[in-house]
Amino acid sequence: MMDKNGKIYVAGHRGMVGSAIVRALEKNGYTNIITRTHSELDLTRQDQVEKFFADEKPDYVFLAAAKVGGIIANSEHLADFMYENMILEMNVIHEAWKNGCKKLMFLGSSCIYPRMAPQPMPESCLLTSSLEQTNEAYALAKISGLKYCEYLNRQYGTDYISVMPTNLYGPNDNYHPKHSHVLPALIRRFHEAKESGAKEVYCWGTGSPLREFLYVDDLADACVYLMNTYSGNETVNLGTGKELTIKELTELVAKVVGYTGEIKWDTTKPDGTPRKLLDVSKLESLGWRYKTELEDGIRLSYEDFLNNPMRAER
């Protein structure tokens, strides 16, 4: 169990995941939480990270900071995604170890698993075949991070764990028209179409890929739970165990937003991985299960979007 008075560093606290982890920690009675903005601490700068850990010496670390984006961003900025994520995570994990951090959680992504992995994807399928090309650079960086945690455990006896979330959504998401993930992109697109009275909306691909979605506050709850209950070298999948097609998701978002026009599909655009369902049997055996159903979560996300219009500009 994490000491209630222990110093907890949440890296990436302004992002969707990091801010949710801070909310979950506070909800569970943890008050000694330290954070830094990017302007205060650039995690890609080794000298800055060294000084931060030497000065603060956090007892626990949640590594939720990352450079993230959708298909367009990943495919257009391959080198940036690999370099920035790899150097960021190595700096943080290494300095945590050097400064005696009691426990660290590294947050990865389900994209670490092979493109044609068995479905649902068990933790054991990691590195068994080739990755999805559209996000290979990001996936390789994340694989490096989780492996470094494993190797520190094996070589030095640390207690560093890794979790692999499925597709996430919720408060403080990124709604940028080009650099966001599918669900927030759809929220923005249908909202703007409703506001402008557009008769039709075009969506990418065929709508046939299957996807799983986890509400970010459920994810944060799972992270705090596992930091208190789990130790081990194998990663833990975080998801719902449920999936739907992109077409079904699109129709559900349109319903929640209140868009009643026609939805059309641009089949010249890529679909991405055909299916990405996580096997969450390990997570459930550890005693945790998701709480927020998808339609309820989309409604909460849309309310957050409406209440925070500046997020649409990011």
Secondary structure, DSSP 8 states (H G I E B T S, - for coil): ---TTS-EEEETTTSHHHHHHHHHHHHTT---EE---TTT--TT-HHHHHHHHHHH--SEEEE-------HHHHHH-HHHHHHHHHHHHHHHHHHHHHTT-SEEEEE--GGGS-TT--SSB-GGGTTSS---GGGHHHHHHHHHHHHHHHHHHHHH---EEEEEE-EEE-TT----TTTS-HHHHHHHHHHHHHHHT-SEEEEES-S--EE-EEEHHHHHHHHHHHHHH---SS-EEES-S--EEHHHHHHHHHHHHT--SEEEEETTS----SEE-B--HHHHHTT------HHHHHHHHHHHHHH-GGGGG-
